[in-house]
Amino acid sequence: MTLEVQHLDEIDSVAHRLLAEGRVQPVWLFEGDMGVGKTTLIKALCRALGVLNPVQSPTFSIVNEYTTHEGTPVYHFDCYRLRNEAEALDIGIEEYFDSGNYCFIEWPERVMALWPARYFQVRLTADNAGQRTVEATLVND
């Protein structure tokens, strides 16, 4: 699935379309350059899921846990600051992946060896005019 985002006011619609496509897979890997909109898209996904907490990048905490209006946890990871995969194992990343709850992971390439066999891959790119392209694929290794 490929979606074009020309204006920020389209992001909630994009989030709903992604959830319809990737709802069967709780682990989502977000790839893209710094500043391309990964966190902004995750905020929109959390709104669509009914998350009650403020959503912000977990750059320093590595993982944030949010709760939906139904009481379901949603986990948001930012692996940018991890020096190695051992640090991800120390925070229990595999247990989060195995929880069956949504896990939205920014900078997943830092923990590539720990990716589950099944995940929803979301790639974001931006052109010089600021238009974003969101490519999403369900991966079953």
PyMOL commands that set and color helices and strands:
alter all, ss='L'
color gray80, all
select helices_A, chain A and resi 8-22+38-49+85-90+93-98+108-114
alter helices_A, ss='H'
color red, helices_A
select strands_A, chain A and resi 2-5+27-31+63-67+73-78+103-106+118-126+132-140
alter strands_A, ss='S'
color yellow, strands_A
deselect
rebuild
show_as cartoon
